[in-house]
């Protein structure tokens, strides 16, 4: 056994001797670095030989040494403070985790106390009942629906007599009538081109975004259109706390066994009974992230068949659920559009490409100039007739092959020079929006110009501006040569503004 011990000690001896030597050398090195007496002795030895410039050299050498000492100690200080901050951050994070655990425990306790408190109440005074484990069970009457507001809609529709709907007006007349109605009846003054953009947008997108500075009439435009078609827009003021689609539609309350319906859901349900046009106004929609609360709708409304436009409200079906809810699911009505208003400032979130690509953005940056308008009455516009007009516009005013060829050339140019491409979705929107804009009384080049500027060129804001600086003038020349000198006014204005920001 002694031989084994001796072997192990001899075997490990070089390692430990090396460690000891390393620390000795480090200690000797530090002692040599900070042995001030050595520096003083050197100065004494050479002080008699050095004079004049030599004295300056001694001073400079001393200053350089002090600077090196300072840097050395500063480095040690930074290492120590960094370690202390790291430990503080770790301990702070652990404290937060512990606090969260404590809060979760408190929540569990409070839930338990709440269950006990509710259990002590007289069950006959309400619609709450508990099983042996204290869980709430359904105690709604056999004739009582968990969707109170939607069931009320069912009841009201049993005696509803639809009013005659206008099925003769065309899109150009509709734009002019709306313009005159807003001015004469509501004191809201808009430009006819803006009205054409707004009406034509219904052809290509279910979501229309009205953006611009505050006070230019974004919310009023959607509200006025609801009044004009005799079907008030349902206004949903977006809150910063909105995180999912339950903020729009409501949620099922496990305690009361009722579904808390929102006004938006109630109007969506009502729209399935009627042929009117319905508008849901998401006011200040970017005060919360649109991708959170409207993501489901963005995906659903992209589906090619409206038969697939379905949202899940509850996971199961009850016998007394509203008539138009099947297996806890509601089909989104095809006669409802969504209009969002946004203000671009520091208090709001940016609208992402995912949202912009699926919406029609309309800029409203100018206040309306008052004008005399003939007194105009509202109309009961048929949704079926309105959609028929939009579809007929694509037949009567298709985008010309020459224009599509120019757009294809521009696509190739943008890919080559800016490494940016627009997909089939935007081409589809062009083919739907431009014909409707023409049917509203506008010009093809104006519609093309607007779409390219607001659906394609706006993506340049996300590029490295210094990278594309030298390509902007060439792109301006390309637009002038391809579409005609100065005809693409919106695009040229945007590019000139972009040049000034570089």
Buried (B, 14 or more C-beta within 10 A) or exposed (E): EEEEEEEEEEEEEEEEEEEEEEEEEEEEEEEEEEEEEEEEEEEEEEEEEBEEEEEEEBEEEEEEEEEEEEEEEEEEEEEEEEEEEEEEEEEEEEEEEEEEEEEEEEEEEEEEEEBEEBEEEEEEEEBBBBEEEEEBEEBBEEEBBBBBBBBBBBEEBEEEEEEEBBBEBBBBEBBBBBBBBBBBBEEBBBBBBBBBBBBBBBBBBBBBBBBBBEEBBBBBBBBBBBBBBBBEBBBBEBEEEBEEBBBBBBBBEEEBBBBBBBBBBBBBBBBBBBBBBBBBBBBBBBBBBBEEBBBBBBEBBEEEEEEEBBBEBBEEEBEEBBEBBEEBEBBBBBBBBBBBBBBEEEEBBBBEEEBBBBBBBBBBEEEBEEEEBEEBEBBBBBBBBBBEBBBBBBEEBBBEEEBBEBBEEBBEBBEEBBEBEBEEEBBEBBBBBBBBBBBBBBBBBBBBBBBBBBBBBBBBEEBEBEEBEEBBEEBBEBBBEBBEEEBBEBBBEBBEEBEEEE
